[in-house]
Amino acid sequence: MNEPSKRSTVYFEPEVHQALRLKAAYTHRSVSDLVNEAVRSILHEDQEDLAAYADRVNEPTLTYEELLNDLKAHGKI
């Protein structure tokens, strides 16, 4: 069972709003569809970032000073 869509007021910069309306017309989609797709895309990216962080949480950390000392020891700086 689908929950009805929620309504929200969003303020766009005039140029962004114009571009969004033109894209909606060009793609035969609604502005709401485009905004929902963009938000879902951003949320998906956040989920991927959090998963990548979780995968690396147990990696050893290195302080900035240790990094510089390592670079110097290996002739990089």
PQR file with spaces between the fields and no chain letter, atoms N, CA, C, O and H, PARSE charges and radii, in Angstrom:
ATOM       1  N    MET     1       0.841   -1.173    0.000 -0.4000 1.5000
ATOM       2  CA   MET     1       0.000    0.000    0.000 -0.0000 2.0000
ATOM       3  C    MET     1       0.889    1.240    0.000  0.5500 1.7000
ATOM       4  O    MET     1       1.737    1.397    0.879 -0.5500 1.4000
ATOM       5  N    ASN     2       0.700    2.112   -0.972 -0.4000 1.5000
ATOM       6  CA   ASN     2       1.526    3.306   -1.084 -0.0000 2.0000
ATOM       7  C    ASN     2       1.008    4.423   -0.189  0.5500 1.7000
ATOM       8  O    ASN     2      -0.189    4.710   -0.148 -0.5500 1.4000
ATOM       9  H    ASN     2       0.012    1.985   -1.686  0.4000 1.0000
ATOM      10  N    GLU     3       1.925    5.036    0.515 -0.4000 1.5000
ATOM      11  CA   GLU     3       1.589    6.186    1.332 -0.0000 2.0000
ATOM      12  C    GLU     3       1.506    7.400    0.412  0.5500 1.7000
ATOM      13  O    GLU     3       2.326    7.532   -0.496 -0.5500 1.4000
ATOM      14  H    GLU     3       2.897    4.803    0.482  0.4000 1.0000
ATOM      15  N    PRO     4       0.551    8.276    0.622 -0.5600 1.5000
ATOM      16  CA   PRO     4       0.451    9.455   -0.244  0.2800 2.0000
ATOM      17  C    PRO     4       1.701   10.339   -0.115  0.5500 1.7000
ATOM      18  O    PRO     4       2.344   10.381    0.934 -0.5500 1.4000
ATOM      19  N    SER     5       2.018   11.027   -1.184 -0.4000 1.5000
ATOM      20  CA   SER     5       3.177   11.919   -1.181 -0.0000 2.0000
ATOM      21  C    SER     5       2.987   13.031   -0.173  0.5500 1.7000
ATOM      22  O    SER     5       1.863   13.452    0.102 -0.5500 1.4000
ATOM      23  H    SER     5       1.496   10.993   -2.036  0.4000 1.0000
ATOM      24  N    LYS     6       4.086   13.503    0.375 -0.4000 1.5000
ATOM      25  CA   LYS     6       4.088   14.624    1.304 -0.0000 2.0000
ATOM      26  C    LYS     6       4.408   15.898    0.538  0.5500 1.7000
ATOM      27  O    LYS     6       5.174   15.882   -0.426 -0.5500 1.4000
ATOM      28  H    LYS     6       4.999   13.161    0.152  0.4000 1.0000
ATOM      29  N    ARG     7       3.834   16.964    0.962 -0.4000 1.5000
ATOM      30  CA   ARG     7       4.039   18.241    0.312 -0.0000 2.0000
ATOM      31  C    ARG     7       5.029   19.069    1.119  0.5500 1.7000
ATOM      32  O    ARG     7       5.006   19.057    2.350 -0.5500 1.4000
ATOM      33  H    ARG     7       3.212   16.977    1.745  0.4000 1.0000
ATOM      34  N    SER     8       5.902   19.792    0.411 -0.4000 1.5000
ATOM      35  CA   SER     8       6.890   20.627    1.072 -0.0000 2.0000
ATOM      36  C    SER     8       7.148   21.850    0.205  0.5500 1.7000
ATOM      37  O    SER     8       6.998   21.801   -1.016 -0.5500 1.4000
ATOM      38  H    SER     8       5.921   19.802   -0.589  0.4000 1.0000
ATOM      39  N    THR     9       7.528   22.925    0.832 -0.4000 1.5000
ATOM      40  CA   THR     9       7.895   24.133    0.098 -0.0000 2.0000
ATOM      41  C    THR     9       9.416   24.197    0.023  0.5500 1.7000
ATOM      42  O    THR     9      10.112   24.107    1.034 -0.5500 1.4000
ATOM      43  H    THR     9       7.650   22.965    1.824  0.4000 1.0000
ATOM      44  N    VAL    10       9.906   24.355   -1.190 -0.4000 1.5000
ATOM      45  CA   VAL    10      11.346   24.444   -1.422 -0.0000 2.0000
ATOM      46  C    VAL    10      11.594   25.724   -2.206  0.5500 1.7000
ATOM      47  O    VAL    10      10.895   26.016   -3.176 -0.5500 1.4000
ATOM      48  H    VAL    10       9.340   24.428   -2.011  0.4000 1.0000
ATOM      49  N    TYR    11      12.589   26.477   -1.780 -0.4000 1.5000
ATOM      50  CA   TYR    11      12.928   27.719   -2.466 -0.0000 2.0000
ATOM      51  C    TYR    11      14.193   27.503   -3.289  0.5500 1.7000
ATOM      52  O    TYR    11      15.232   27.101   -2.765 -0.5500 1.4000
ATOM      53  H    TYR    11      13.158   26.239   -0.992  0.4000 1.0000
ATOM      54  N    PHE    12      14.086   27.777   -4.590 -0.4000 1.5000
ATOM      55  CA   PHE    12      15.208   27.640   -5.512 -0.0000 2.0000
ATOM      56  C    PHE    12      15.705   29.013   -5.927  0.5500 1.7000
ATOM      57  O    PHE    12      14.940   29.977   -5.980 -0.5500 1.4000
ATOM      58  H    PHE    12      13.242   28.104   -5.016  0.4000 1.0000
ATOM      59  N    GLU    13      16.970   29.088   -6.214 -0.4000 1.5000
ATOM      60  CA   GLU    13      17.498   30.287   -6.847 -0.0000 2.0000
ATOM      61  C    GLU    13      16.812   30.394   -8.210  0.5500 1.7000
ATOM      62  O    GLU    13      16.527   29.371   -8.833 -0.5500 1.4000
ATOM      63  H    GLU    13      17.591   28.305   -6.171  0.4000 1.0000
ATOM      64  N    PRO    14      16.541   31.611   -8.684 -0.5600 1.5000
ATOM      65  CA   PRO    14      15.793   31.766   -9.943  0.2800 2.0000
ATOM      66  C    PRO    14      16.396   30.991  -11.119  0.5500 1.7000
ATOM      67  O    PRO    14      15.669   30.385  -11.905 -0.5500 1.4000
ATOM      68  N    GLU    15      17.717   31.014  -11.234 -0.4000 1.5000
ATOM      69  CA   GLU    15      18.353   30.315  -12.362 -0.0000 2.0000
ATOM      70  C    GLU    15      18.190   28.800  -12.243  0.5500 1.7000
ATOM      71  O    GLU    15      17.972   28.108  -13.237 -0.5500 1.4000
ATOM      72  H    GLU    15      18.308   31.507  -10.596  0.4000 1.0000
ATOM      73  N    VAL    16      18.299   28.301  -11.020 -0.4000 1.5000
ATOM      74  CA   VAL    16      18.134   26.857  -10.794 -0.0000 2.0000
ATOM      75  C    VAL    16      16.687   26.462  -11.082  0.5500 1.7000
ATOM      76  O    VAL    16      16.432   25.424  -11.692 -0.5500 1.4000
ATOM      77  H    VAL    16      18.476   28.863  -10.213  0.4000 1.0000
ATOM      78  N    HIS    17      15.760   27.276  -10.650 -0.4000 1.5000
ATOM      79  CA   HIS    17      14.343   26.985  -10.891 -0.0000 2.0000
ATOM      80  C    HIS    17      14.045   26.969  -12.387  0.5500 1.7000
ATOM      81  O    HIS    17      13.333   26.091  -12.875 -0.5500 1.4000
ATOM      82  H    HIS    17      15.967   28.119  -10.154  0.4000 1.0000
ATOM      83  N    GLN    18      14.587   27.932  -13.104 -0.4000 1.5000
ATOM      84  CA   GLN    18      14.371   27.970  -14.553 -0.0000 2.0000
ATOM      85  C    GLN    18      14.953   26.723  -15.220  0.5500 1.7000
ATOM      86  O    GLN    18      14.306   26.108  -16.067 -0.5500 1.4000
ATOM      87  H    GLN    18      15.165   28.646  -12.708  0.4000 1.0000
ATOM      88  N    ALA    19      16.164   26.358  -14.838 -0.4000 1.5000
ATOM      89  CA   ALA    19      16.789   25.167  -15.418 -0.0000 2.0000
ATOM      90  C    ALA    19      15.988   23.914  -15.086  0.5500 1.7000
ATOM      91  O    ALA    19      15.828   23.031  -15.929 -0.5500 1.4000
ATOM      92  H    ALA    19      16.690   26.858  -14.150  0.4000 1.0000
ATOM      93  N    LEU    20      15.491   23.841  -13.867 -0.4000 1.5000
ATOM      94  CA   LEU    20      14.698   22.690  -13.446 -0.0000 2.0000
ATOM      95  C    LEU    20      13.402   22.601  -14.240  0.5500 1.7000
ATOM      96  O    LEU    20      13.020   21.519  -14.687 -0.5500 1.4000
ATOM      97  H    LEU    20      15.621   24.559  -13.183  0.4000 1.0000
ATOM      98  N    ARG    21      12.735   23.714  -14.416 -0.4000 1.5000
ATOM      99  CA   ARG    21      11.490   23.715  -15.188 -0.0000 2.0000
ATOM     100  C    ARG    21      11.735   23.341  -16.643  0.5500 1.7000
ATOM     101  O    ARG    21      10.949   22.605  -17.239 -0.5500 1.4000
ATOM     102  H    ARG    21      13.046   24.593  -14.053  0.4000 1.0000
ATOM     103  N    LEU    22      12.827   23.849  -17.218 -0.4000 1.5000
ATOM     104  CA   LEU    22      13.158   23.503  -18.602 -0.0000 2.0000
ATOM     105  C    LEU    22      13.477   22.019  -18.740  0.5500 1.7000
ATOM     106  O    LEU    22      13.055   21.368  -19.696 -0.5500 1.4000
ATOM     107  H    LEU    22      13.466   24.447  -16.735  0.4000 1.0000
ATOM     108  N    LYS    23      14.224   21.493  -17.777 -0.4000 1.5000
ATOM     109  CA   LYS    23      14.550   20.057  -17.829 -0.0000 2.0000
ATOM     110  C    LYS    23      13.286   19.225  -17.681  0.5500 1.7000
ATOM     111  O    LYS    23      13.129   18.214  -18.365 -0.5500 1.4000
ATOM     112  H    LYS    23      14.567   22.022  -17.001  0.4000 1.0000
ATOM     113  N    ALA    24      12.395   19.630  -16.807 -0.4000 1.5000
ATOM     114  CA   ALA    24      11.139   18.908  -16.619 -0.0000 2.0000
ATOM     115  C    ALA    24      10.354   18.883  -17.918  0.5500 1.7000
ATOM     116  O    ALA    24       9.830   17.840  -18.309 -0.5500 1.4000
ATOM     117  H    ALA    24      12.522   20.452  -16.251  0.4000 1.0000
ATOM     118  N    ALA    25      10.269   20.020  -18.584 -0.4000 1.5000
ATOM     119  CA   ALA    25       9.541   20.078  -19.849 -0.0000 2.0000
ATOM     120  C    ALA    25      10.229   19.244  -20.921  0.5500 1.7000
ATOM     121  O    ALA    25       9.567   18.532  -21.677 -0.5500 1.4000
ATOM     122  H    ALA    25      10.694   20.867  -18.266  0.4000 1.0000
ATOM     123  N    TYR    26      11.546   19.329  -20.990 -0.4000 1.5000
ATOM     124  CA   TYR    26      12.314   18.606  -22.004 -0.0000 2.0000
ATOM     125  C    TYR    26      12.207   17.091  -21.825  0.5500 1.7000
ATOM     126  O    TYR    26      12.156   16.349  -22.806 -0.5500 1.4000
ATOM     127  H    TYR    26      12.083   19.907  -20.376  0.4000 1.0000
ATOM     128  N    THR    27      12.174   16.635  -20.572 -0.4000 1.5000
ATOM     129  CA   THR    27      12.142   15.194  -20.295 -0.0000 2.0000
ATOM     130  C    THR    27      10.734   14.659  -20.060  0.5500 1.7000
ATOM     131  O    THR    27      10.548   13.473  -19.787 -0.5500 1.4000
ATOM     132  H    THR    27      12.216   17.238  -19.775  0.4000 1.0000
ATOM     133  N    HIS    28       9.736   15.554  -20.170 -0.4000 1.5000
ATOM     134  CA   HIS    28       8.329   15.169  -19.953 -0.0000 2.0000
ATOM     135  C    HIS    28       8.126   14.558  -18.567  0.5500 1.7000
ATOM     136  O    HIS    28       7.418   13.565  -18.400 -0.5500 1.4000
ATOM     137  H    HIS    28       9.888   16.517  -20.392  0.4000 1.0000
ATOM     138  N    ARG    29       8.757   15.170  -17.599 -0.4000 1.5000
ATOM     139  CA   ARG    29       8.628   14.744  -16.208 -0.0000 2.0000
ATOM     140  C    ARG    29       8.235   15.955  -15.381  0.5500 1.7000
ATOM     141  O    ARG    29       8.348   17.092  -15.838 -0.5500 1.4000
ATOM     142  H    ARG    29       9.332   15.976  -17.734  0.4000 1.0000
ATOM     143  N    SER    30       7.782   15.714  -14.188 -0.4000 1.5000
ATOM     144  CA   SER    30       7.427   16.831  -13.313 -0.0000 2.0000
ATOM     145  C    SER    30       8.655   17.307  -12.553  0.5500 1.7000
ATOM     146  O    SER    30       9.633   16.578  -12.395 -0.5500 1.4000
ATOM     147  H    SER    30       7.689   14.790  -13.816  0.4000 1.0000
ATOM     148  N    VAL    31       8.579   18.541  -12.091 -0.4000 1.5000
ATOM     149  CA   VAL    31       9.640   19.078  -11.243 -0.0000 2.0000
ATOM     150  C    VAL    31       9.774   18.210  -10.000  0.5500 1.7000
ATOM     151  O    VAL    31      10.886   17.936   -9.549 -0.5500 1.4000
ATOM     152  H    VAL    31       7.784   19.133  -12.220  0.4000 1.0000
ATOM     153  N    SER    32       8.651   17.777   -9.445 -0.4000 1.5000
ATOM     154  CA   SER    32       8.693   16.913   -8.259 -0.0000 2.0000
ATOM     155  C    SER    32       9.450   15.623   -8.529  0.5500 1.7000
ATOM     156  O    SER    32      10.236   15.177   -7.693 -0.5500 1.4000
ATOM     157  H    SER    32       7.747   18.000   -9.811  0.4000 1.0000
ATOM     158  N    ASP    33       9.220   15.020   -9.691 -0.4000 1.5000
ATOM     159  CA   ASP    33       9.947   13.789  -10.036 -0.0000 2.0000
ATOM     160  C    ASP    33      11.451   14.039  -10.082  0.5500 1.7000
ATOM     161  O    ASP    33      12.239   13.246   -9.565 -0.5500 1.4000
ATOM     162  H    ASP    33       8.582   15.382  -10.370  0.4000 1.0000
ATOM     163  N    LEU    34      11.838   15.139  -10.703 -0.4000 1.5000
ATOM     164  CA   LEU    34      13.266   15.443  -10.809 -0.0000 2.0000
ATOM     165  C    LEU    34      13.888   15.709   -9.442  0.5500 1.7000
ATOM     166  O    LEU    34      14.991   15.244   -9.158 -0.5500 1.4000
ATOM     167  H    LEU    34      11.199   15.783  -11.124  0.4000 1.0000
ATOM     168  N    VAL    35      13.186   16.452   -8.602 -0.4000 1.5000
ATOM     169  CA   VAL    35      13.711   16.757   -7.269 -0.0000 2.0000
ATOM     170  C    VAL    35      13.795   15.485   -6.430  0.5500 1.7000
ATOM     171  O    VAL    35      14.792   15.261   -5.744 -0.5500 1.4000
ATOM     172  H    VAL    35      12.289   16.830   -8.833  0.4000 1.0000
ATOM     173  N    ASN    36      12.753   14.649   -6.480 -0.4000 1.5000
ATOM     174  CA   ASN    36      12.777   13.388   -5.735 -0.0000 2.0000
ATOM     175  C    ASN    36      13.933   12.507   -6.196  0.5500 1.7000
ATOM     176  O    ASN    36      14.608   11.895   -5.369 -0.5500 1.4000
ATOM     177  H    ASN    36      11.944   14.832   -7.038  0.4000 1.0000
ATOM     178  N    GLU    37      14.169   12.435   -7.499 -0.4000 1.5000
ATOM     179  CA   GLU    37      15.280   11.632   -8.020 -0.0000 2.0000
ATOM     180  C    GLU    37      16.616   12.174   -7.529  0.5500 1.7000
ATOM     181  O    GLU    37      17.497   11.401   -7.151 -0.5500 1.4000
ATOM     182  H    GLU    37      13.620   12.933   -8.171  0.4000 1.0000
ATOM     183  N    ALA    38      16.773   13.493   -7.530 -0.4000 1.5000
ATOM     184  CA   ALA    38      18.022   14.105   -7.077 -0.0000 2.0000
ATOM     185  C    ALA    38      18.252   13.834   -5.591  0.5500 1.7000
ATOM     186  O    ALA    38      19.370   13.517   -5.184 -0.5500 1.4000
ATOM     187  H    ALA    38      16.057   14.121   -7.837  0.4000 1.0000
ATOM     188  N    VAL    39      17.219   13.955   -4.794 -0.4000 1.5000
ATOM     189  CA   VAL    39      17.357   13.709   -3.357 -0.0000 2.0000
ATOM     190  C    VAL    39      17.675   12.241   -3.096  0.5500 1.7000
ATOM     191  O    VAL    39      18.535   11.932   -2.271 -0.5500 1.4000
ATOM     192  H    VAL    39      16.311   14.213   -5.125  0.4000 1.0000
ATOM     193  N    ARG    40      16.990   11.333   -3.789 -0.4000 1.5000
ATOM     194  CA   ARG    40      17.294    9.900   -3.628 -0.0000 2.0000
ATOM     195  C    ARG    40      18.746    9.618   -4.007  0.5500 1.7000
ATOM     196  O    ARG    40      19.414    8.816   -3.354 -0.5500 1.4000
ATOM     197  H    ARG    40      16.291   11.583   -4.459  0.4000 1.0000
ATOM     198  N    SER    41      19.231   10.266   -5.048 -0.4000 1.5000
ATOM     199  CA   SER    41      20.617   10.071   -5.483 -0.0000 2.0000
ATOM     200  C    SER    41      21.597   10.525   -4.401  0.5500 1.7000
ATOM     201  O    SER    41      22.579    9.837   -4.123 -0.5500 1.4000
ATOM     202  H    SER    41      18.688   10.917   -5.579  0.4000 1.0000
ATOM     203  N    ILE    42      21.332   11.676   -3.795 -0.4000 1.5000
ATOM     204  CA   ILE    42      22.197   12.189   -2.728 -0.0000 2.0000
ATOM     205  C    ILE    42      22.163   11.262   -1.520  0.5500 1.7000
ATOM     206  O    ILE    42      23.201   10.982   -0.921 -0.5500 1.4000
ATOM     207  H    ILE    42      20.534   12.235   -4.021  0.4000 1.0000
ATOM     208  N    LEU    43      20.976   10.785   -1.159 -0.4000 1.5000
ATOM     209  CA   LEU    43      20.864    9.874   -0.023 -0.0000 2.0000
ATOM     210  C    LEU    43      21.588    8.561   -0.294  0.5500 1.7000
ATOM     211  O    LEU    43      22.200    7.986    0.606 -0.5500 1.4000
ATOM     212  H    LEU    43      20.132   11.012   -1.646  0.4000 1.0000
ATOM     213  N    HIS    44      21.516    8.087   -1.541 -0.4000 1.5000
ATOM     214  CA   HIS    44      22.225    6.852   -1.920 -0.0000 2.0000
ATOM     215  C    HIS    44      23.739    7.058   -1.801  0.5500 1.7000
ATOM     216  O    HIS    44      24.452    6.178   -1.319 -0.5500 1.4000
ATOM     217  H    HIS    44      21.019    8.555   -2.272  0.4000 1.0000
ATOM     218  N    GLU    45      24.225    8.223   -2.243 -0.4000 1.5000
ATOM     219  CA   GLU    45      25.649    8.528   -2.105 -0.0000 2.0000
ATOM     220  C    GLU    45      26.060    8.545   -0.641  0.5500 1.7000
ATOM     221  O    GLU    45      27.118    8.030   -0.281 -0.5500 1.4000
ATOM     222  H    GLU    45      23.646    8.938   -2.634  0.4000 1.0000
ATOM     223  N    ASP    46      25.219    9.139    0.203 -0.4000 1.5000
ATOM     224  CA   ASP    46      25.511    9.155    1.642 -0.0000 2.0000
ATOM     225  C    ASP    46      25.600    7.736    2.187  0.5500 1.7000
ATOM     226  O    ASP    46      26.482    7.429    2.988 -0.5500 1.4000
ATOM     227  H    ASP    46      24.359    9.557   -0.090  0.4000 1.0000
ATOM     228  N    GLN    47      24.688    6.874    1.755 -0.4000 1.5000
ATOM     229  CA   GLN    47      24.686    5.490    2.216 -0.0000 2.0000
ATOM     230  C    GLN    47      25.964    4.783    1.777  0.5500 1.7000
ATOM     231  O    GLN    47      26.554    4.031    2.554 -0.5500 1.4000
ATOM     232  H    GLN    47      23.971    7.124    1.104  0.4000 1.0000
ATOM     233  N    GLU    48      26.393    5.017    0.548 -0.4000 1.5000
ATOM     234  CA   GLU    48      27.643    4.427    0.065 -0.0000 2.0000
ATOM     235  C    GLU    48      28.839    4.940    0.864  0.5500 1.7000
ATOM     236  O    GLU    48      29.738    4.172    1.206 -0.5500 1.4000
ATOM     237  H    GLU    48      25.914    5.628   -0.082  0.4000 1.0000
ATOM     238  N    ASP    49      28.844    6.249    1.163 -0.4000 1.5000
ATOM     239  CA   ASP    49      29.941    6.824    1.946 -0.0000 2.0000
ATOM     240  C    ASP    49      30.002    6.211    3.343  0.5500 1.7000
ATOM     241  O    ASP    49      31.079    5.890    3.845 -0.5500 1.4000
ATOM     242  H    ASP    49      28.113    6.872    0.886  0.4000 1.0000
ATOM     243  N    LEU    50      28.839    6.053    3.960 -0.4000 1.5000
ATOM     244  CA   LEU    50      28.803    5.457    5.304 -0.0000 2.0000
ATOM     245  C    LEU    50      29.263    4.003    5.273  0.5500 1.7000
ATOM     246  O    LEU    50      29.943    3.547    6.192 -0.5500 1.4000
ATOM     247  H    LEU    50      27.964    6.314    3.552  0.4000 1.0000
ATOM     248  N    ALA    51      28.896    3.280    4.228 -0.4000 1.5000
ATOM     249  CA   ALA    51      29.336    1.886    4.101 -0.0000 2.0000
ATOM     250  C    ALA    51      30.853    1.825    3.908  0.5500 1.7000
ATOM     251  O    ALA    51      31.520    0.968    4.488 -0.5500 1.4000
ATOM     252  H    ALA    51      28.343    3.651    3.482  0.4000 1.0000
ATOM     253  N    ALA    52      31.393    2.730    3.096 -0.4000 1.5000
ATOM     254  CA   ALA    52      32.843    2.758    2.885 -0.0000 2.0000
ATOM     255  C    ALA    52      33.557    3.095    4.187  0.5500 1.7000
ATOM     256  O    ALA    52      34.600    2.515    4.491 -0.5500 1.4000
ATOM     257  H    ALA    52      30.851    3.425    2.625  0.4000 1.0000
ATOM     258  N    TYR    53      33.012    4.014    4.946 -0.4000 1.5000
ATOM     259  CA   TYR    53      33.600    4.361    6.241 -0.0000 2.0000
ATOM     260  C    TYR    53      33.574    3.156    7.168  0.5500 1.7000
ATOM     261  O    TYR    53      34.562    2.863    7.842 -0.5500 1.4000
ATOM     262  H    TYR    53      32.165    4.485    4.698  0.4000 1.0000
ATOM     263  N    ALA    54      32.447    2.461    7.201 -0.4000 1.5000
ATOM     264  CA   ALA    54      32.320    1.284    8.075 -0.0000 2.0000
ATOM     265  C    ALA    54      33.332    0.215    7.684  0.5500 1.7000
ATOM     266  O    ALA    54      33.883   -0.467    8.548 -0.5500 1.4000
ATOM     267  H    ALA    54      31.645    2.699    6.654  0.4000 1.0000
ATOM     268  N    ASP    55      33.580    0.065    6.379 -0.4000 1.5000
ATOM     269  CA   ASP    55      34.550   -0.921    5.905 -0.0000 2.0000
ATOM     270  C    ASP    55      35.969   -0.566    6.340  0.5500 1.7000
ATOM     271  O    ASP    55      36.807   -1.453    6.506 -0.5500 1.4000
ATOM     272  H    ASP    55      33.132    0.619    5.677  0.4000 1.0000
ATOM     273  N    ARG    56      36.242    0.721    6.524 -0.4000 1.5000
ATOM     274  CA   ARG    56      37.603    1.158    6.820 -0.0000 2.0000
ATOM     275  C    ARG    56      37.813    1.554    8.271  0.5500 1.7000
ATOM     276  O    ARG    56      38.907    1.981    8.641 -0.5500 1.4000
ATOM     277  H    ARG    56      35.562    1.441    6.389  0.4000 1.0000
ATOM     278  N    VAL    57      36.788    1.419    9.099 -0.4000 1.5000
ATOM     279  CA   VAL    57      36.875    1.917   10.477 -0.0000 2.0000
ATOM     280  C    VAL    57      37.991    1.248   11.271  0.5500 1.7000
ATOM     281  O    VAL    57      38.526    1.854   12.200 -0.5500 1.4000
ATOM     282  H    VAL    57      35.900    1.072    8.799  0.4000 1.0000
ATOM     283  N    ASN    58      38.346    0.039   10.935 -0.4000 1.5000
ATOM     284  CA   ASN    58      39.380   -0.677   11.683 -0.0000 2.0000
ATOM     285  C    ASN    58      40.783   -0.516   11.097  0.5500 1.7000
ATOM     286  O    ASN    58      41.738   -1.113   11.594 -0.5500 1.4000
ATOM     287  H    ASN    58      37.911   -0.453   10.181  0.4000 1.0000
ATOM     288  N    GLU    59      40.905    0.282   10.049 -0.4000 1.5000
ATOM     289  CA   GLU    59      42.228    0.527    9.484 -0.0000 2.0000
ATOM     290  C    GLU    59      43.051    1.357   10.465  0.5500 1.7000
ATOM     291  O    GLU    59      42.504    2.186   11.192 -0.5500 1.4000
ATOM     292  H    GLU    59      40.130    0.767    9.645  0.4000 1.0000
ATOM     293  N    PRO    60      44.350    1.139   10.484 -0.5600 1.5000
ATOM     294  CA   PRO    60      45.180    1.939   11.380  0.2800 2.0000
ATOM     295  C    PRO    60      45.159    3.411   10.971  0.5500 1.7000
ATOM     296  O    PRO    60      45.070    3.743    9.789 -0.5500 1.4000
ATOM     297  N    THR    61      45.241    4.271   11.961 -0.4000 1.5000
ATOM     298  CA   THR    61      45.266    5.701   11.673 -0.0000 2.0000
ATOM     299  C    THR    61      46.694    6.201   11.731  0.5500 1.7000
ATOM     300  O    THR    61      47.569    5.578   12.333 -0.5500 1.4000
ATOM     301  H    THR    61      45.313    4.001   12.921  0.4000 1.0000
ATOM     302  N    LEU    62      46.909    7.324   11.100 -0.4000 1.5000
ATOM     303  CA   LEU    62      48.232    7.918   11.016 -0.0000 2.0000
ATOM     304  C    LEU    62      48.062    9.404   11.280  0.5500 1.7000
ATOM     305  O    LEU    62      47.229   10.052   10.647 -0.5500 1.4000
ATOM     306  H    LEU    62      46.198    7.830   10.611  0.4000 1.0000
ATOM     307  N    THR    63      48.824    9.943   12.186 -0.4000 1.5000
ATOM     308  CA   THR    63      48.744   11.378   12.430 -0.0000 2.0000
ATOM     309  C    THR    63      49.427   12.108   11.276  0.5500 1.7000
ATOM     310  O    THR    63      50.176   11.522   10.495 -0.5500 1.4000
ATOM     311  H    THR    63      49.501    9.417   12.700  0.4000 1.0000
ATOM     312  N    TYR    64      49.147   13.387   11.198 -0.4000 1.5000
ATOM     313  CA   TYR    64      49.772   14.199   10.156 -0.0000 2.0000
ATOM     314  C    TYR    64      51.289   14.203   10.315  0.5500 1.7000
ATOM     315  O    TYR    64      52.029   14.117    9.336 -0.5500 1.4000
ATOM     316  H    TYR    64      48.538   13.864   11.832  0.4000 1.0000
ATOM     317  N    GLU    65      51.734   14.302   11.554 -0.4000 1.5000
ATOM     318  CA   GLU    65      53.175   14.292   11.816 -0.0000 2.0000
ATOM     319  C    GLU    65      53.792   12.963   11.374  0.5500 1.7000
ATOM     320  O    GLU    65      54.856   12.948   10.755 -0.5500 1.4000
ATOM     321  H    GLU    65      51.132   14.372   12.349  0.4000 1.0000
ATOM     322  N    GLU    66      53.135   11.860   11.686 -0.4000 1.5000
ATOM     323  CA   GLU    66      53.637   10.543   11.275 -0.0000 2.0000
ATOM     324  C    GLU    66      53.677   10.425    9.757  0.5500 1.7000
ATOM     325  O    GLU    66      54.607    9.840    9.202 -0.5500 1.4000
ATOM     326  H    GLU    66      52.271   11.872   12.189  0.4000 1.0000
ATOM     327  N    LEU    67      52.680   10.974    9.090 -0.4000 1.5000
ATOM     328  CA   LEU    67      52.649   10.949    7.631 -0.0000 2.0000
ATOM     329  C    LEU    67      53.830   11.719    7.059  0.5500 1.7000
ATOM     330  O    LEU    67      54.515   11.242    6.154 -0.5500 1.4000
ATOM     331  H    LEU    67      51.925   11.449    9.541  0.4000 1.0000
ATOM     332  N    LEU    68      54.063   12.908    7.591 -0.4000 1.5000
ATOM     333  CA   LEU    68      55.195   13.701    7.112 -0.0000 2.0000
ATOM     334  C    LEU    68      56.528   13.008    7.356  0.5500 1.7000
ATOM     335  O    LEU    68      57.405   13.026    6.492 -0.5500 1.4000
ATOM     336  H    LEU    68      53.507   13.295    8.327  0.4000 1.0000
ATOM     337  N    ASN    69      56.686   12.398    8.522 -0.4000 1.5000
ATOM     338  CA   ASN    69      57.916   11.670    8.833 -0.0000 2.0000
ATOM     339  C    ASN    69      58.096   10.495    7.892  0.5500 1.7000
ATOM     340  O    ASN    69      59.213   10.218    7.454 -0.5500 1.4000
ATOM     341  H    ASN    69      55.974   12.383    9.224  0.4000 1.0000
ATOM     342  N    ASP    70      57.014    9.800    7.574 -0.4000 1.5000
ATOM     343  CA   ASP    70      57.073    8.668    6.641 -0.0000 2.0000
ATOM     344  C    ASP    70      57.459    9.142    5.229  0.5500 1.7000
ATOM     345  O    ASP    70      58.289    8.526    4.560 -0.5500 1.4000
ATOM     346  H    ASP    70      56.107   10.025    7.929  0.4000 1.0000
ATOM     347  N    LEU    71      56.851   10.225    4.804 -0.4000 1.5000
ATOM     348  CA   LEU    71      57.184   10.767    3.478 -0.0000 2.0000
ATOM     349  C    LEU    71      58.652   11.168    3.409  0.5500 1.7000
ATOM     350  O    LEU    71      59.330   10.908    2.415 -0.5500 1.4000
ATOM     351  H    LEU    71      56.177   10.725    5.348  0.4000 1.0000
ATOM     352  N    LYS    72      59.134   11.803    4.472 -0.4000 1.5000
ATOM     353  CA   LYS    72      60.544   12.210    4.524 -0.0000 2.0000
ATOM     354  C    LYS    72      61.463   10.999    4.524  0.5500 1.7000
ATOM     355  O    LYS    72      62.482   10.990    3.833 -0.5500 1.4000
ATOM     356  H    LYS    72      58.582   12.014    5.279  0.4000 1.0000
ATOM     357  N    ALA    73      61.103    9.967    5.306 -0.4000 1.5000
ATOM     358  CA   ALA    73      61.930    8.760    5.399 -0.0000 2.0000
ATOM     359  C    ALA    73      62.026    8.045    4.055  0.5500 1.7000
ATOM     360  O    ALA    73      63.014    7.363    3.781 -0.5500 1.4000
ATOM     361  H    ALA    73      60.275    9.975    5.867  0.4000 1.0000
ATOM     362  N    HIS    74      61.014    8.199    3.227 -0.4000 1.5000
ATOM     363  CA   HIS    74      61.010    7.518    1.932 -0.0000 2.0000
ATOM     364  C    HIS    74      61.404    8.463    0.781  0.5500 1.7000
ATOM     365  O    HIS    74      61.198    8.144   -0.390 -0.5500 1.4000
ATOM     366  H    HIS    74      60.211    8.752    3.449  0.4000 1.0000
ATOM     367  N    GLY    75      61.970    9.621    1.128 -0.4000 1.5000
ATOM     368  CA   GLY    75      62.470   10.544    0.125 -0.0000 2.0000
ATOM     369  C    GLY    75      61.399   11.223   -0.711  0.5500 1.7000
ATOM     370  O    GLY    75      61.691   11.698   -1.809 -0.5500 1.4000
ATOM     371  H    GLY    75      62.138    9.880    2.079  0.4000 1.0000
ATOM     372  N    LYS    76      60.189   11.279   -0.229 -0.4000 1.5000
ATOM     373  CA   LYS    76      59.099   11.901   -0.979 -0.0000 2.0000
ATOM     374  C    LYS    76      59.035   13.410   -0.770  0.5500 1.7000
ATOM     375  O    LYS    76      58.516   14.141   -1.614 -0.5500 1.4000
ATOM     376  H    LYS    76      59.952   10.893    0.662  0.4000 1.0000
ATOM     377  N    ILE    77      59.566   13.869    0.361 -0.4000 1.5000
ATOM     378  CA   ILE    77      59.625   15.324    0.616 -0.0000 2.0000
ATOM     379  C    ILE    77      61.005   15.662    1.158  0.5500 1.7000
ATOM     380  O    ILE    77      61.288   16.825    1.446 -0.5500 1.4000
ATOM     381  H    ILE    77      59.987   13.275    1.046  0.4000 1.0000
